[in-house]
């Protein structure tokens, strides 16, 4: 297929810190795409890595000199890094991709094909296939790919050939004019900045289109501790991001907070009222039944036991809910709330 939009150029942004385990594979994949070299550029924004990440990037740049630019993000968090990369980008579309990612050789070519099919859409993207290593990593892979774990996130759970309009996409390729109209990522947020940014886009009538022709592999945390830390951070910063632009959260983002608050209320009531102990027991049994049902697929896939998977589902849900709850006690929540009300 010959692309009609021969003038279109992609700017691929990688904002990373301490990604020595993954960055080499990602960069080599990007430098060996089926797409012609003049059709894209690669910008790596390093957040003062204290491992070998930057040395690896420089060594690859020495081989593929024209394709890679390196910037330094002294603030280290993601939003300032993205903003630095966006301002330096020369492409017509700006594509964000995480350092933890592995991509096929036709990844960028498929983006241009989709852009050709949907030239009026402001942001296009594809699906993510989660990948874990080791025993716990493979369980984490399963729960991050199951609707019981991540809700109706089409980009994580879609297993069939599909394309259409969605509420968000990962690794979005944004038209350059999106940033000219909407502005940049909110640097008050340490993470989950895309949730708030996408709400601003939607408020201006901008749309997101997803196609399963675009596929990438994301390496999930390989330990239960890593999953817990991510869940805590996601829950916390989802709520804080919603303070920057109220209405940013979808129902799947709100569900952990609702479940945590209801569960906490029932638990406290059960301490004082014996009838509530029956309610608490019923909730626990119902959750275990649903988690066991959701876990049945992992036995078909790998023969692993139910119990570790059920426990991982619980940790994902509980700590994301707890993270949502603790957001109200974080100074960042009140600082951003105060800024919004003063503006």
Buried (B, 14 or more C-beta within 10 A) or exposed (E): EEBEBEEBBBBBBBBBBBBBBBBBBBBEBBBEBEBEEEBBBBBBBBBEBEEBBBEBBEEBBEEBEEBBBEBBBEBBBBBBBBBBBBEBBEBBBBBBBBBBBBBBEBBBBBBBBBBBEBEEBBBBBBBBBBBBBEEBBBBBBBBBBBEBBBBEBBBBBBEEEEBEEBBBBBBBBBBBEBBEEBEBBBBBBBBBBBBBBBBBBBEEEBBBBBBBBBBBEBBBBBBBEBBBBBBBBBBBBBBBBBBBBEEBBBEBBBBBBEBBEEBEEBBEBBEEEEEBBEBBEEBEEEBBEEBBEBBEEBEEEEEBEBEBBBBBBBBBBBBBBBBBBBBBEBEBBEEBBEEEEEE
